Amino acid sequence: MAETTHTTEQRQTQLRNVESSAEALDTLRVSPGAHLAEEMATATRAGRDEVGLRERAFAVQLGLRATPGTASAEALESALGITLPGQIGEVTGDEAGLHAFWLGPDEFLAVDVSRRQQPGETLIAEASLEGLPGQAVDLSANRTILELSGSKAREVLEKSVRADLHLRAFGVGTAISAQLGPVPVIVHHSSALEYRIYPRASFADFTIRWLLDGMAEFLTD
């Protein structure tokens, strides 16, 4: 009992330290696509309702490992408040908040687009796995999120993504790993006229420029 109390106090101290450092962290952050923000904004204005592009920077992204149906998976689900996906393409949770993608039979990516990542994001998930096989890792800096929206968004993606993006195969609430040109990405059909593309941070510049080029035919002067 004393050991449990001590562990709880340690975690509370960790959380307090995280909160105190969060504000300082925000002032130092530069997103992978920040240097192209003006180009994206200009293209979005020119695209009117047909196509737009923006970066959703610093969203929470947690890499999770657990075998579905096991105590580890149940512990993560309880800690995060969402069910882990059970098959390829499936997205669970709230796509405007915390949700999860299926990446493999025992691998998932939990994403929260409603808030910015802060240090200590995995503390609760890690604590839930104590004594159990599994993993929770903060991958928020690993990928950035690019939101491609508008009535022509799918046409822009279809130029480069090597997958069937028709609604019959890739409806709203579906996410897959794919290639966008030469870049490996996750593509999430997040709403009727919106797709979220997840390139690795080191490929953000290339991916943004590639998408802007694909948008060019739909832009007005």
Summary of the structure (lengths in Angstrom):
residues: 221
radius of gyration: 18.9
end to end distance: 69.1
largest distance: 69.1
contacts: 668
relative contact order: 0.18
helix: 37%
strand: 30%
